[in-house]
Amino acid sequence: METKVIQETPGLSRRDFIKSSVPILSGLGAATLLSGTSRIFAAGSDKVRIGLIGCGGRGTYDTGNCLNCAEGVELVAMGDLFKDRVDRCRRTLKRKLSDKVKVTEDTCFVGWDAHKKVLGRDDVDMVILTEPPHFRPGHLRAAVEAGKHVFMEKPVAVDPAGVRSVIESSQIADRKGLTIVAGTQSRRMAHLVEGMKRIHNGDIGRIVGGQCLRLGGGMLTWSEATKERQPGWSDMEWQLRRWLFLTWLSGDFITEMHIHNLDRMNWALDAHPVQCIALGGRQVRTGPEYGNVYDHFSVEYEYPNGVRIEYMGAQIDKLTYRQDARVIGTKGLAYMHEGNFIIEGAKPFKYDGPSPSPVIKQHADQIAAIRQGKHLNEGKRIAESTLTCIMGRMSAYTGRALKWDWAMKGSKLDLSPPKYEFGDLPMRPVAVPGKTQLV
């Protein structure tokens, strides 16, 4: 028998959504910063109860990994914009992990404020945020205000306004003693961890440049089920169900997927770019089912001390597949590939150790930190990696070079829709370099 989901809610205006989810940091008093802190956990013994916000494929996957990462972790609440996603996610998790899925009909929520219903539950200690990236800043702010620990998928924003909000929320989380972990599992891949240690120890000398490539895998056939707009779907629902192909929801693929690759470059250089210039376009994504995103980007990122990293990315089927990176130093070269880390030069190295699952370890690290009361907050770091991607997209969309400081502090770009409701929402046009304005 199909599970029923209760608590459907009407749409909210953009003002109501922001007011309820994203208060301004400067208006917070000491009492607010200290209130709502989660209870202290006995080392390794107490249950950690999870609430899931965003019940699509990624939410199902992340929640399964989280439940499997340690003993005493349970799922007690779920929320999503769509009932069918809650139902499907609940069935899948219940079938695989029935003893850890404690969700009931009364703890499943649907609608624009489903996240608030999950966050309002006293039995939720930590939330997993996996709604489309556009919603991440608001959901993060609401979660830390509610005193919840947070695992949030990457990217964490789609525009500079969202990035700034995430950084502010991370500061609040620190004051409240809350953990924040981001879904950049590369940071927990054993071969990358060991290789990066050697870069940071100076094994390749002073870094002078590098390249970063991710080519292939373009039309995302796994999403073919929603390729055709169904009768009765409003503009808003159609865009939400095809969110990967709408810039306002995904940030375009350079932000939504290739953040992994660009995050590794920030990691290697232990810095973010200071400026960039980019090109990009849309050659094969010609139909409305592919929204308004590009299918290829090329960006030159300049880091401190004049170090330049060249990035190329494409999502086009039948391309020669490549996903690798090089970092060039004065004493050697580091080569990163999936499962490999090789250093050539004065201090050669090749990783040949164990490779435990990084997607399990990221959750295990957070659960351990929660139970032991240890500081773990990746919010600012992932916000900076997100902006690295966003500024590359902004440069390609407009044809303009831009600086980090302007993107972080000066850009007014906010891709939010006028209202959060199921109704008319004209799709923004595809960006045209030289015509699209830099905001």
Secondary structure as GFF3:
##gff-version 3
##sequence-region A 1 439
A	DSSP	beta_strand	6	9	.	.	.	ID=ss1
A	DSSP	beta_strand	12	13	.	.	.	ID=ss2
A	DSSP	alpha_helix	14	21	.	.	.	ID=ss3
A	DSSP	three_ten_helix	25	27	.	.	.	ID=ss4
A	DSSP	alpha_helix	30	34	.	.	.	ID=ss5
A	DSSP	beta_strand	48	53	.	.	.	ID=ss6
A	DSSP	alpha_helix	57	68	.	.	.	ID=ss7
A	DSSP	beta_strand	73	80	.	.	.	ID=ss8
A	DSSP	alpha_helix	83	96	.	.	.	ID=ss9
A	DSSP	three_ten_helix	105	107	.	.	.	ID=ss10
A	DSSP	beta_strand	108	111	.	.	.	ID=ss11
A	DSSP	alpha_helix	114	119	.	.	.	ID=ss12
A	DSSP	beta_strand	126	129	.	.	.	ID=ss13
A	DSSP	three_ten_helix	133	135	.	.	.	ID=ss14
A	DSSP	alpha_helix	136	145	.	.	.	ID=ss15
A	DSSP	beta_strand	149	152	.	.	.	ID=ss16
A	DSSP	alpha_helix	160	176	.	.	.	ID=ss17
A	DSSP	beta_strand	180	182	.	.	.	ID=ss18
A	DSSP	three_ten_helix	185	188	.	.	.	ID=ss19
A	DSSP	alpha_helix	190	200	.	.	.	ID=ss20
A	DSSP	beta_strand	207	215	.	.	.	ID=ss21
A	DSSP	three_ten_helix	221	226	.	.	.	ID=ss22
A	DSSP	alpha_helix	235	241	.	.	.	ID=ss23
A	DSSP	three_ten_helix	243	245	.	.	.	ID=ss24
A	DSSP	alpha_helix	247	250	.	.	.	ID=ss25
A	DSSP	alpha_helix	253	256	.	.	.	ID=ss26
A	DSSP	alpha_helix	259	269	.	.	.	ID=ss27
A	DSSP	beta_strand	275	281	.	.	.	ID=ss28
A	DSSP	three_ten_helix	288	290	.	.	.	ID=ss29
A	DSSP	beta_strand	296	302	.	.	.	ID=ss30
A	DSSP	three_ten_helix	304	306	.	.	.	ID=ss31
A	DSSP	beta_strand	308	314	.	.	.	ID=ss32
A	DSSP	beta_strand	322	329	.	.	.	ID=ss33
A	DSSP	beta_strand	332	337	.	.	.	ID=ss34
A	DSSP	beta_strand	340	345	.	.	.	ID=ss35
A	DSSP	beta_strand	349	350	.	.	.	ID=ss36
A	DSSP	alpha_helix	358	372	.	.	.	ID=ss37
A	DSSP	alpha_helix	379	398	.	.	.	ID=ss38
A	DSSP	beta_strand	402	403	.	.	.	ID=ss39
A	DSSP	alpha_helix	404	405	.	.	.	ID=ss40
A	DSSP	pi_helix	406	410	.	.	.	ID=ss41
A	DSSP	beta_strand	419	420	.	.	.	ID=ss42
###
